[in-house]
């Protein structure tokens, strides 16, 4: 696929489906993230997978509460 085709086809998703993703799909997503370029080739990633809907709501509420709008 050509680079300009990839750029033209990209999109931002703000509404997520309530359907959980499989472990295999999650592994593919994380593998792709590890191939993303980083500053000075540093790979200081830490991922936490949260699947419990109530825990996700708690986390997003905490982030929203601690985020200030500019």
N, CA, C and O atoms as a Tinker XYZ file with bonds, in Angstrom:
   280  protein
     1  N      0.847000   -1.171000    0.000000    73     2
     2  CA     0.000000    0.000000    0.000000    64     1     3
     3  C      0.897000    1.240000    0.000000    63     2     4     5
     4  O      1.870000    1.311000    0.751000    81     3
     5  N      0.572000    2.187000   -0.824000    73     3     6
     6  CA     1.351000    3.425000   -0.919000    64     5     7
     7  C      1.108000    4.307000    0.304000    63     6     8     9
     8  O      0.031000    4.277000    0.901000    81     7
     9  N      2.113000    5.084000    0.663000    73     7    10
    10  CA     2.034000    5.927000    1.851000    64     9    11
    11  C      0.871000    6.914000    1.775000    63    10    12    13
    12  O      0.143000    7.089000    2.752000    81    11
    13  N      0.690000    7.562000    0.615000    73    11    14
    14  CA    -0.396000    8.538000    0.504000    64    13    15
    15  C     -1.763000    7.866000    0.615000    63    14    16    17
    16  O     -2.721000    8.485000    1.079000    81    15
    17  N     -1.858000    6.612000    0.196000    73    15    18
    18  CA    -3.115000    5.870000    0.337000    64    17    19
    19  C     -3.400000    5.604000    1.812000    63    18    20    21
    20  O     -4.540000    5.708000    2.263000    81    19
    21  N     -2.352000    5.259000    2.554000    73    19    22
    22  CA    -2.509000    5.014000    3.988000    64    21    23
    23  C     -2.963000    6.295000    4.683000    63    22    24    25
    24  O     -3.884000    6.265000    5.499000    81    23
    25  N     -2.326000    7.410000    4.365000    73    23    26
    26  CA    -2.707000    8.686000    4.990000    64    25    27
    27  C     -4.147000    9.069000    4.659000    63    26    28    29
    28  O     -4.881000    9.545000    5.525000    81    27
    29  N     -4.547000    8.861000    3.410000    73    27    30
    30  CA    -5.902000    9.228000    3.002000    64    29    31
    31  C     -6.955000    8.340000    3.663000    63    30    32    33
    32  O     -8.096000    8.764000    3.851000    81    31
    33  N     -6.579000    7.116000    4.014000    73    31    34
    34  CA    -7.542000    6.174000    4.575000    64    33    35
    35  C     -7.623000    6.224000    6.100000    63    34    36    37
    36  O     -8.511000    5.605000    6.685000    81    35
    37  N     -6.713000    6.950000    6.752000    73    35    38
    38  CA    -6.716000    6.955000    8.213000    64    37    39
    39  C     -7.924000    7.713000    8.749000    63    38    40    41
    40  O     -8.505000    8.554000    8.062000    81    39
    41  N     -8.287000    7.404000    9.971000    73    39    42
    42  CA    -9.415000    8.086000   10.603000    64    41    43
    43  C     -9.233000    8.057000   12.114000    63    42    44    45
    44  O     -8.485000    7.240000   12.651000    81    43
    45  N     -9.915000    8.946000   12.772000    73    43    46
    46  CA    -9.906000    9.005000   14.224000    64    45    47
    47  C    -11.207000    8.393000   14.720000    63    46    48    49
    48  O    -12.283000    8.686000   14.199000    81    47
    49  N    -11.096000    7.548000   15.720000    73    47    50
    50  CA   -12.286000    6.898000   16.282000    64    49    51
    51  C    -12.446000    7.373000   17.709000    63    50    52    53
    52  O    -11.548000    7.202000   18.533000    81    51
    53  N    -13.578000    7.962000   17.998000    73    51    54
    54  CA   -13.830000    8.471000   19.348000    64    53    55
    55  C    -14.900000    7.662000   20.074000    63    54    56    57
    56  O    -14.975000    7.700000   21.302000    81    55
    57  N    -15.715000    6.941000   19.342000    73    55    58
    58  CA   -16.755000    6.116000   19.946000    64    57    59
    59  C    -16.342000    4.660000   19.789000    63    58    60    61
    60  O    -16.254000    4.146000   18.674000    81    59
    61  N    -16.093000    4.007000   20.905000    73    59    62
    62  CA   -15.633000    2.638000   20.870000    64    61    63
    63  C    -16.799000    1.680000   21.044000    63    62    64    65
    64  O    -17.737000    1.957000   21.791000    81    63
    65  N    -16.732000    0.561000   20.355000    73    63    66
    66  CA   -17.769000   -0.461000   20.463000    64    65    67
    67  C    -17.651000   -1.164000   21.814000    63    66    68    69
    68  O    -16.546000   -1.321000   22.333000    81    67
    69  N    -18.765000   -1.583000   22.382000    73    67    70
    70  CA   -18.714000   -2.274000   23.673000    64    69    71
    71  C    -18.235000   -3.722000   23.547000    63    70    72    73
    72  O    -18.045000   -4.401000   24.556000    81    71
    73  N    -18.040000   -4.191000   22.327000    73    71    74
    74  CA   -17.623000   -5.572000   22.104000    64    73    75
    75  C    -16.148000   -5.740000   22.462000    63    74    76    77
    76  O    -15.302000   -5.017000   21.936000    81    75
    77  N    -15.828000   -6.682000   23.349000    73    75    78
    78  CA   -14.419000   -6.878000   23.699000    64    77    79
    79  C    -13.629000   -7.450000   22.524000    63    78    80    81
    80  O    -14.181000   -8.159000   21.683000    81    79
    81  N    -12.344000   -7.139000   22.472000    73    79    82
    82  CA   -11.502000   -7.690000   21.415000    64    81    83
    83  C    -10.832000   -8.963000   21.923000    63    82    84    85
    84  O    -10.661000   -9.151000   23.128000    81    83
    85  N    -10.464000   -9.815000   21.005000    73    83    86
    86  CA    -9.843000  -11.084000   21.379000    64    85    87
    87  C     -8.397000  -10.861000   21.826000    63    86    88    89
    88  O     -7.788000   -9.833000   21.528000    81    87
    89  N     -7.868000  -11.842000   22.540000    73    87    90
    90  CA    -6.471000  -11.766000   22.971000    64    89    91
    91  C     -5.544000  -11.708000   21.761000    63    90    92    93
    92  O     -4.537000  -11.001000   21.788000    81    91
    93  N     -5.875000  -12.445000   20.699000    73    91    94
    94  CA    -5.056000  -12.438000   19.488000    64    93    95
    95  C     -5.003000  -11.068000   18.842000    63    94    96    97
    96  O     -3.938000  -10.617000   18.422000    81    95
    97  N     -6.150000  -10.402000   18.758000    73    95    98
    98  CA    -6.197000   -9.052000   18.190000    64    97    99
    99  C     -5.409000   -8.085000   19.060000    63    98   100   101
   100  O     -4.678000   -7.237000   18.549000    81    99
   101  N     -5.556000   -8.212000   20.362000    73    99   102
   102  CA    -4.821000   -7.349000   21.286000    64   101   103
   103  C     -3.316000   -7.537000   21.118000    63   102   104   105
   104  O     -2.565000   -6.561000   21.130000    81   103
   105  N     -2.875000   -8.770000   20.965000    73   103   106
   106  CA    -1.445000   -9.030000   20.751000    64   105   107
   107  C     -0.950000   -8.361000   19.465000    63   106   108   109
   108  O      0.155000   -7.820000   19.438000    81   107
   109  N     -1.763000   -8.395000   18.396000    73   107   110
   110  CA    -1.383000   -7.758000   17.133000    64   109   111
   111  C     -1.268000   -6.244000   17.299000    63   110   112   113
   112  O     -0.345000   -5.624000   16.771000    81   111
   113  N     -2.209000   -5.654000   18.034000    73   111   114
   114  CA    -2.188000   -4.204000   18.271000    64   113   115
   115  C     -0.942000   -3.815000   19.063000    63   114   116   117
   116  O     -0.266000   -2.843000   18.727000    81   115
   117  N     -0.644000   -4.572000   20.108000    73   115   118
   118  CA     0.539000   -4.258000   20.918000    64   117   119
   119  C      1.828000   -4.490000   20.138000    63   118   120   121
   120  O      2.786000   -3.733000   20.294000    81   119
   121  N      1.866000   -5.517000   19.305000    73   119   122
   122  CA     3.053000   -5.760000   18.471000    64   121   123
   123  C      3.271000   -4.589000   17.517000    63   122   124   125
   124  O      4.409000   -4.177000   17.295000    81   123
   125  N      2.185000   -4.048000   16.947000    73   123   126
   126  CA     2.295000   -2.893000   16.056000    64   125   127
   127  C      2.795000   -1.677000   16.833000    63   126   128   129
   128  O      3.600000   -0.903000   16.315000    81   127
   129  N      2.335000   -1.505000   18.049000    73   127   130
   130  CA     2.773000   -0.371000   18.866000    64   129   131
   131  C      4.273000   -0.445000   19.138000    63   130   132   133
   132  O      4.948000    0.584000   19.167000    81   131
   133  N      4.789000   -1.632000   19.333000    73   131   134
   134  CA     6.226000   -1.783000   19.588000    64   133   135
   135  C      7.061000   -1.512000   18.349000    63   134   136   137
   136  O      8.269000   -1.299000   18.460000    81   135
   137  N      6.448000   -1.516000   17.172000    73   135   138
   138  CA     7.168000   -1.204000   15.939000    64   137   139
   139  C      7.097000    0.284000   15.581000    63   138   140   141
   140  O      7.721000    0.725000   14.615000    81   139
   141  N      6.340000    1.047000   16.357000    73   139   142
   142  CA     6.213000    2.476000   16.089000    64   141   143
   143  C      7.539000    3.170000   16.382000    63   142   144   145
   144  O      8.257000    2.775000   17.300000    81   143
   145  N      7.867000    4.201000   15.608000    73   143   146
   146  CA     9.118000    4.920000   15.861000    64   145   147
   147  C      9.076000    5.658000   17.199000    63   146   148   149
   148  O      8.027000    6.127000   17.641000    81   147
   149  N     10.233000    5.743000   17.818000    73   147   150
   150  CA    10.346000    6.466000   19.081000    64   149   151
   151  C     11.572000    7.364000   19.034000    63   150   152   153
   152  O     12.446000    7.199000   18.183000    81   151
   153  N     11.625000    8.295000   19.940000    73   151   154
   154  CA    12.757000    9.203000   20.028000    64   153   155
   155  C     14.025000    8.429000   20.377000    63   154   156   157
   156  O     14.077000    7.731000   21.390000    81   155
   157  N     15.024000    8.556000   19.547000    73   155   158
   158  CA    16.324000    7.928000   19.796000    64   157   159
   159  C     16.221000    6.416000   19.978000    63   158   160   161
   160  O     17.047000    5.809000   20.658000    81   159
   161  N     15.208000    5.818000   19.368000    73   159   162
   162  CA    14.983000    4.370000   19.403000    64   161   163
   163  C     14.820000    3.821000   20.816000    63   162   164   165
   164  O     15.160000    2.668000   21.083000    81   163
   165  N     14.312000    4.629000   21.698000    73   163   166
   166  CA    14.051000    4.176000   23.058000    64   165   167
   167  C     12.725000    3.432000   23.091000    63   166   168   169
   168  O     11.760000    3.869000   22.464000    81   167
   169  N     12.659000    2.355000   23.785000    73   167   170
   170  CA    11.448000    1.554000   23.886000    64   169   171
   171  C     11.028000    1.465000   25.353000    63   170   172   173
   172  O     11.099000    0.400000   25.965000    81   171
   173  N     10.604000    2.562000   25.890000    73   171   174
   174  CA    10.209000    2.590000   27.289000    64   173   175
   175  C      8.691000    2.579000   27.390000    63   174   176   177
   176  O      8.084000    3.518000   27.904000    81   175
   177  N      8.089000    1.510000   26.895000    73   175   178
   178  CA     6.642000    1.381000   26.914000    64   177   179
   179  C      6.210000    0.536000   28.101000    63   178   180   181
   180  O      6.903000   -0.395000   28.511000    81   179
   181  N      5.074000    0.874000   28.631000    73   179   182
   182  CA     4.398000    0.028000   29.603000    64   181   183
   183  C      2.928000    0.054000   29.243000    63   182   184   185
   184  O      2.330000    1.123000   29.123000    81   183
   185  N      2.347000   -1.115000   29.072000    73   183   186
   186  CA     0.935000   -1.220000   28.734000    64   185   187
   187  C      0.211000   -1.934000   29.860000    63   186   188   189
   188  O      0.710000   -2.915000   30.412000    81   187
   189  N     -0.947000   -1.443000   30.189000    73   187   190
   190  CA    -1.820000   -2.092000   31.160000    64   189   191
   191  C     -3.137000   -2.349000   30.447000    63   190   192   193
   192  O     -3.776000   -1.416000   29.959000    81   191
   193  N     -3.538000   -3.595000   30.387000    73   191   194
   194  CA    -4.790000   -3.956000   29.725000    64   193   195
   195  C     -5.859000   -4.080000   30.796000    63   194   196   197
   196  O     -5.736000   -4.875000   31.728000    81   195
   197  N     -6.905000   -3.286000   30.652000    73   195   198
   198  CA    -8.016000   -3.301000   31.595000    64   197   199
   199  C     -9.258000   -3.732000   30.825000    63   198   200   201
   200  O     -9.657000   -3.072000   29.865000    81   199
   201  N     -9.857000   -4.816000   31.236000    73   199   202
   202  CA   -11.025000   -5.351000   30.524000    64   201   203
   203  C    -12.333000   -5.184000   31.312000    63   202   204   205
   204  O    -13.416000   -5.326000   30.745000    81   203
   205  N    -12.241000   -4.889000   32.583000    73   203   206
   206  CA   -13.439000   -4.742000   33.405000    64   205   207
   207  C    -14.063000   -3.365000   33.150000    63   206   208   209
   208  O    -13.430000   -2.344000   33.417000    81   207
   209  N    -15.296000   -3.328000   32.636000    73   207   210
   210  CA   -15.928000   -2.036000   32.300000    64   209   211
   211  C    -15.999000   -1.055000   33.464000    63   210   212   213
   212  O    -15.813000    0.144000   33.259000    81   211
   213  N    -16.260000   -1.526000   34.673000    73   211   214
   214  CA   -16.342000   -0.593000   35.803000    64   213   215
   215  C    -14.963000   -0.030000   36.138000    63   214   216   217
   216  O    -14.851000    1.130000   36.535000    81   215
   217  N    -13.921000   -0.830000   35.983000    73   215   218
   218  CA   -12.560000   -0.336000   36.217000    64   217   219
   219  C    -12.184000    0.696000   35.160000    63   218   220   221
   220  O    -11.513000    1.680000   35.469000    81   219
   221  N    -12.606000    0.485000   33.925000    73   219   222
   222  CA   -12.338000    1.450000   32.850000    64   221   223
   223  C    -13.014000    2.778000   33.166000    63   222   224   225
   224  O    -12.410000    3.838000   33.004000    81   223
   225  N    -14.259000    2.725000   33.615000    73   223   226
   226  CA   -14.970000    3.962000   33.979000    64   225   227
   227  C    -14.265000    4.683000   35.125000    63   226   228   229
   228  O    -14.144000    5.908000   35.110000    81   227
   229  N    -13.804000    3.930000   36.109000    73   227   230
   230  CA   -13.074000    4.538000   37.228000    64   229   231
   231  C    -11.794000    5.216000   36.739000    63   230   232   233
   232  O    -11.478000    6.329000   37.159000    81   231
   233  N    -11.066000    4.550000   35.858000    73   231   234
   234  CA    -9.820000    5.117000   35.337000    64   233   235
   235  C    -10.070000    6.371000   34.516000    63   234   236   237
   236  O     -9.364000    7.367000   34.677000    81   235
   237  N    -11.065000    6.335000   33.639000    73   235   238
   238  CA   -11.332000    7.505000   32.807000    64   237   239
   239  C    -11.849000    8.669000   33.648000    63   238   240   241
   240  O    -11.548000    9.825000   33.353000    81   239
   241  N    -12.618000    8.378000   34.684000    73   239   242
   242  CA   -13.092000    9.448000   35.568000    64   241   243
   243  C    -11.923000   10.088000   36.303000    63   242   244   245
   244  O    -11.891000   11.307000   36.477000    81   243
   245  N    -10.967000    9.280000   36.734000    73   243   246
   246  CA    -9.787000    9.802000   37.422000    64   245   247
   247  C     -8.963000   10.679000   36.490000    63   246   248   249
   248  O     -8.506000   11.752000   36.885000    81   247
   249  N     -8.775000   10.233000   35.274000    73   247   250
   250  CA    -8.013000   11.018000   34.299000    64   249   251
   251  C     -8.744000   12.324000   34.019000    63   250   252   253
   252  O     -8.124000   13.387000   34.003000    81   251
   253  N    -10.054000   12.258000   33.799000    73   251   254
   254  CA   -10.815000   13.473000   33.507000    64   253   255
   255  C    -10.742000   14.455000   34.674000    63   254   256   257
   256  O    -10.634000   15.665000   34.474000    81   255
   257  N    -10.803000   13.928000   35.881000    73   255   258
   258  CA   -10.752000   14.790000   37.071000    64   257   259
   259  C     -9.402000   15.474000   37.220000    63   258   260   261
   260  O     -9.329000   16.607000   37.695000    81   259
   261  N     -8.343000   14.801000   36.821000    73   259   262
   262  CA    -6.987000   15.337000   36.985000    64   261   263
   263  C     -6.459000   16.051000   35.757000    63   262   264   265
   264  O     -5.281000   16.404000   35.706000    81   263
   265  N     -7.306000   16.268000   34.772000    73   263   266
   266  CA    -6.892000   16.951000   33.543000    64   265   267
   267  C     -7.441000   18.367000   33.549000    63   266   268   269
   268  O     -8.633000   18.576000   33.775000    81   267
   269  N     -6.593000   19.315000   33.306000    73   267   270
   270  CA    -7.033000   20.705000   33.249000    64   269   271
   271  C     -7.095000   21.164000   31.799000    63   270   272   273
   272  O     -6.196000   20.879000   31.008000    81   271
   273  N     -8.130000   21.854000   31.469000    73   271   274
   274  CA    -8.289000   22.400000   30.114000    64   273   275
   275  C     -7.478000   23.682000   29.997000    63   274   276   277
   276  O     -7.407000   24.478000   30.933000    81   275
   277  N     -6.883000   23.863000   28.857000    73   275   278
   278  CA    -6.105000   25.082000   28.608000    64   277   279
   279  C     -6.916000   26.021000   27.747000    63   278   280
   280  O     -6.451000   27.111000   27.415000    81   279
